[in-house]
Amino acid sequence: MISLKKPIEFEWDEGNLDKNLEKHKVSNLEAEEVFFDEKKRILKDILHSGIEERYLIIGKTKAGRALFIVFTQRVDKVRVISARDQNKKEYLLLGKDL
């Protein structure tokens, strides 16, 4: 399991600023909440890592919404690539105990 340095800072560029809200109904603030979930799980995304390493995080928001997030770390900041609800397979494999 991978852990993140604290405090966590986020980087939102114009290319992904509202993408997750429009596509998956997940706001940037809601996506950020998952990083502070004490039961979150972070895994390396081996299939999609290329020039930069990508990671997967599964956790819950303050309201209890179970999210699946793909992100990368750039120096000391987290850049969220995608944020959406967990699907059934992800829930059963990774998020059931959250």
N, C-alpha and C positions, 0 to 999 in steps of 0.2 A: 504494500500500500504506500502511496506517495503522500507526503504532507507539504503544505505550503508555508512560506515564511509569513510571519505576522509583523506588523499590520499589512493587510492586503489592500493594494490599490488596483483600480480597474482602468482600462484604456478602452474608450469607445470612439472609433473613428467614424467619419461620415458614411463609409461604406456599409457599416453594420449597426448604425445608431438605432434605427427603428425596425430593422429587418425582422427580428424575432417577434416583435409586437404585431407586425402586419401578417406574418406568415403563420405564427404559432400562438398568438395572443399571450406572449410572455414579455413583460416589460423589463427594461434593463435593471431596475431596482429589484424586481422579483427574482431575476436570475442571480443577482449578487447575493441575495439572502441564502441561497443554497451553500455558498462557500463558508458560511458561518454555522451551518447545521452540525452539531456535535457528532451525529451519526453518519455523516456523509462518507461516501467511498470515492476515492480517486484512483484511476488506473491509467496507464500509458496506452494511448491509441496507436498501437503498432501498425495497423493497416493503413492509417492515414498520416503518419508522421513521414515527413520528407525533409525538406530544407530546414524546417523547424519542427521540434517535437510537439505533438498534440496529446492532450489528455482528455479523459472522460471523467465527469463527476456526476454522481447520482446522489440526490439528497432532497430534502423537503424545505419549502419556504416556511415563513412564520405562520401562514394560514394552513399549512399541511399539504400543499400541492407538491406532488412528487415530480421532480424535473430531471431530465437527462441533458447534460450540457457538455459541449465540446469546447475546449479552450486551449490556449497556448500561453506561455509565460515569456514576456519580453523584458529582460533585465529584471526589474523589481515590480512589474505590473502584469496583471492578468488581462488577456484579451479574449473575450467570449466570441466564439465563432458561430455557435448555434445553441439555442436553448428551446426545449420543447417538453411536453409531457412525456413521462416514461410510457413505453408501450408494454403490453402484457408480458412479452418475453423478457424484457429488461427487468421488469418488476419481479418476475419469478426467479431470475438468475442472480440479480444483484441487489434489488431494493426491497425485498420482502421483509427483511429484518430492520428496516429503517423506521 
